[in-house]
Amino acid sequence: MPESPLTKQCDECGSVYRASKSQMAALCPECAHYLYGYPNCAHEFEHGRCVLCHWDGSVSDYVKTLKSGNAPVDTEFPDKSGSRDGCPSRPPHHLASGAALGGSAKRSKLGS
């Protein structure tokens, strides 16, 4: 089934899927779930496709490793920042809002 206004092709696995069934613009529900934690479709397959989201069961090599629990780990630059993406130049998500500055930020604002 070619892509149409109602369907899209997943950038990760290549499967055509119903656009209305995924919370991400360029990923099928399966890839969006494993890559970003979005809710997955409760797939019901008939004739090689899910009748709910139209996913064909395709899985990229990377998503396959995530599903198997054997995702590659970066040993050269292990994540010590606490950030979800492992970027050491960005503070952890719980620090990005300024909450980690605690009292010092408040004192600065009050001029003390």
Number of C-alpha atoms within 10 A of each C-alpha: 10 8 13 12 7 10 18 22 21 23 14 19 20 16 22 23 29 22 23 14 17 22 15 16 13 16 23 33 28 26 26 21 18 16 14 9 11 15 13 17 16 12 16 13 15 11 7 11 18 18 15 15 24 23 26 19 13 18 16 14 11 17 20 15 13 14 12 9 9 10 12 9 9 9 7 6 10 11 15 10 15 15 17 11 11 16 15 14 8 14 17 18 13 11 14 12 10 11 11 13 11 10 10 11 13 12 10 9 9 8 7 7
